[in-house]
Amino acid sequence: LLYAHQKEWSESKDAGKFFSDFAAELGLDSQTFSACLGSSDVSVKIQRDLLEAETNQVKSTPTFFIGDKRFVNKIQLETAGIAAIKEALGRE
């Protein structure tokens, strides 16, 4: 749901409404989800993740890391990423 509707929620002033609707569609407990969404602890974790993404130059999804090498999309992962995995495993 997140990826299928990314354009809508990422451009919304109230993405939380989208997320709550997704949670309901998935059958999640709405009270627990709302508590999590409004939690300052969760907000701190999200900010930490955003800082890590910025530090590692993650600007889009999917982004993969194999060792210290970054692969920005599925095509890169399927081409150069496969070689990096084999190298990391010692199976050149």
C-alpha positions in Angstrom: 0.0 0.0 0.0 2.8 2.4 0.8 4.5 2.1 -2.5 1.2 1.9 -4.5 0.0 5.2 -3.0 3.4 6.9 -2.4 2.7 9.8 -4.7 -0.5 10.7 -2.9 0.6 10.4 0.8 4.1 11.9 0.1 2.5 15.0 -1.3 -0.2 15.2 1.4 -0.2 17.7 4.3 -1.7 14.9 6.4 0.1 11.6 5.5 -1.1 10.2 8.8 -4.6 10.0 7.5 -3.4 7.9 4.6 -1.4 5.7 7.0 -4.4 5.3 9.3 -6.6 4.2 6.4 -3.9 1.7 5.3 -3.8 0.3 8.8 -7.6 -0.1 8.8 -7.5 -1.8 5.4 -4.9 -4.2 6.7 -7.0 -5.0 9.8 -4.6 -3.5 12.3 -5.8 -2.3 15.7 -6.7 1.4 15.1 -6.0 2.5 18.7 -2.6 0.9 18.8 -1.7 2.2 15.4 -2.8 5.8 16.3 -0.8 5.6 19.6 2.3 4.5 17.6 1.8 7.2 15.0 1.6 9.9 17.6 4.3 8.6 19.8 7.3 10.8 20.5 9.5 7.7 20.8 8.5 6.7 17.3 9.1 10.2 16.1 12.7 10.1 17.5 13.3 6.8 15.7 12.0 8.2 12.4 14.2 11.3 12.7 17.2 9.1 13.4 16.4 7.0 10.3 16.0 10.1 8.2 19.4 11.4 9.4 21.0 8.0 8.6 19.4 8.1 5.1 20.7 11.6 4.5 24.2 10.6 5.7 24.2 7.6 3.4 22.8 9.6 0.5 19.6 7.6 0.3 17.2 9.7 -1.8 14.8 7.1 -3.1 13.5 3.6 -2.6 14.5 1.0 -3.1 18.1 1.6 -2.1 20.3 -1.3 -1.1 23.7 -1.5 0.5 26.1 -4.4 0.1 29.0 -3.7 2.3 29.8 -0.1 1.7 28.4 -0.1 -1.9 25.1 1.6 -2.6 22.7 0.4 -5.3 19.9 2.9 -6.0 17.3 0.8 -7.8 16.3 -2.7 -8.7 18.2 -2.7 -12.0 21.5 -1.7 -10.3 21.0 -4.4 -7.7 20.3 -7.0 -10.4 23.4 -6.1 -12.4 26.2 -4.7 -10.3 24.6 -5.8 -7.0 24.8 -9.5 -7.9 28.6 -9.1 -8.6 29.0 -7.3 -5.2 27.1 -10.1 -3.4 29.3 -12.7 -5.0 32.4 -10.7 -4.1 31.3 -10.2 -0.5 30.7 -14.0 -0.3 34.1 -14.7 -1.9 32.4 -16.4 -4.9 33.6 -14.2 -7.8 
